[in-house]
Amino acid sequence: MPEYRRFIAYFYEYINGKKQKNAGFAKVELRMGMWRVLFRLTTDTVPGAPVRVYGFVRKEGYLLGIPLGAMQAEREAAEEWAYRADVPVAKGCRFEDFAGIWVRSADERCFLTVWDEEAVDVEKLVLEIPGQEERGLEQPEQPAQLPEEEPEAEAGTETIDRRTDQAGENGGSDAKQEKNSSSDAKPEQRGGQDAAREESGRESVVGYELGDDAEKKAKSGRDVVQELLGKRQRFWPVQNDELGSCVMIMPCDIVRMQQEGWQVGRSSFLQHGFYQHRHLLLGMKRDGTYLLGVPGMRTPQEQYMAELFGFPDFMISRVCECRKVFGYWCRPLQMRNT
């Protein structure tokens, strides 16, 4: 495989099986063992969400879609993803095996870019070869993608089982006693308590509706980070005097932080780091600012990808037996539109 390769392929929307007007482009580049792809999709109207992206290969007369991820549903959407050249994306297919990219929206709009210079028949686009065992269309094998958000109750339970600090155990005991005392209360007492809680909730809702939107959003975002710092498993992977606390977080936490307005990114670099080491790092510095860390090795290839996706800083954790340096590629956390 050549060490460097670069080309641009154009997207076209296909309507009723026929190629229509141009709808953007994909800039593809192979460098230092990594495929970097810039997607830029431009449409006349907003595609229905979710907008899923597939690489497709020609197999048994069909165009078999290999899941790559999902794009934002916007009239003009641009995202950068990356994949290792020596590792299959999914279903045993590497990025170099693709004949092009297929973008499919929830309202069945179809956008294609083809770079093997062969004709395409959109009727042959499939996610499974007919006759093979059904594996499900909405949950295909995606080793390069973050898993869907896990139920919060399960994530919390898994974390609590791993915690060994005395404060966590005391907290669970206190919660249990509070629950028992509440259940032992007389009916009229419980009624009064319920009414008080309902009134308190009503007041907070009214205040929320009347408050400033930006301030409410920022407060909600800070609350979710503080919640994660308080309930996720604590650890100290690096010797850094600037850090006040560190916890391990999971993909479901990334989803929550995104929903609350944090710029945590959706890059394949972050996804690859999680799948390799099964955790991400959320930290708070002593000055009150937050940071997000992706575990990985300090190599020229990883440094290139880390800087490309906005993780320029590296905190050393340890030197492995292979003499490679393991640590965390970090970026400061910021709220959107701040």
Buried (B, 14 or more C-beta within 10 A) or exposed (E): EEEEEEEEBEBBBBEEEEEEEEBBBBBBBBBBBBBBBBBBBBBEEBBEBBBBBBBBBBBEEBBBBBBBBBBBBBEEBEBBBBBBBEEBBBBEBBBEBBBBBBBBBEEEBBBBBBBEEEEBEBEBBBBBEEEEEEEEEEEBBBEBBBBEBBEEEEBBEEBBEEBEEEEBEEBEEEEEEEEEEEEEEEEEEEEEEEEEEEEEEEEEEEEEEEEEEEEBBBEEBBEBBEEBBEBBBBEEBBEBEEBBBBBBBBBBBBBBBBEBBBBBBBBBBBBBBBBEBEBBBBBBBEEEEBBBBBBBBBEEBBBBBBBBBBBEBBBBBEEEEEEEBBBBBBBEBBBEEE
